[in-house]
Amino acid sequence: MPTLAHVTRISLKNILLPTDFSPTSSNALPFARKLAEIYGSAVLLTHVIPTEPHRQVVMDRVPAEDNQVWQEAQHKLEEFKRNPCLADIPCQQLLDRGDLADVIPEMIDDHSVDLVVLGTHGRRGVSKMVLGSGAEKIYRSAGCPVLTVGPSAQAKDWALRRILCPVDLAEHCEPALLYALSLAEENQSEFIVLQAVPMVPWQHRLSVEQENRSRLEDLIPEQAKDWCTPQFLIRWEHPAEAILKAADERQAELIVMGVHKARAAGWAAHLPWPVASEVVSRARCPVLTVRV
């Protein structure tokens, strides 16, 4: 496998933060703020009012109850903006109506969004994510990386001192790896690359580990070796368990993983559902997913 291209510094000018006004949404605020401070970003607070299919709008007149729903959402969005965590951070409010799968991508394009930050309940995977099943729509439709904050993520003193990047050598892992390397370079982070190789008999593990470690080392651009010494991990658990254990043992403060919009071969085909949702629901740090 050839070495990756050179590392390009990422820019996070605009961070989109969808909210349903729940405490779970507020849990994502400290992470959005920290990234906004590091990258000089503006935070775009957004709420999408779902469309009720049974309701008809006749002759462009909006029913009074619809207008009330809009005004209430606008008021809640203004209250959310006054959260102390957003003090001194440039903020803009975005309110729209429709299906998340349509509205969020439009907002990302219209406002040049570089990152979506999303909170999740994480109780029972995707069905309990903030915004309900709509979170899956955001994952699948967002054309930019998504940082998901699970219920176990620790916000106190959060920084990017250690970044864990799980990869699958059988898949196209370049986008996620280069994104993670850029974050690591910008923040002078420890950088840990993980490959999960489940169901390998113990007598073959040494040779499998040597082969995979060599292939992982070949992935790192030469320029990255000037400022960091990547750590390479080979684990024998299934992907979600391998990622969670490695993150805990290495005290990772961010997990960066590639996800596919559509199904593909290999264990990456199960990302983000259910592997990524399992990682998000249990990880003690945020999980950043990059489309590959």
Beta strands, then each sheet from edge to edge (+ up, - down):
strand 1: 14-18
strand 2: 42-49
strand 3: 91-97
strand 4: 115-119
strand 5: 146-149
strand 6: 162-167
strand 7: 190-196
strand 8: 231-235
strand 9: 254-259
strand 10: 287-291
sheet 1: 3+ 2+ 1+ 4+ 5+ 10- 9- 6- 7- 8-
end
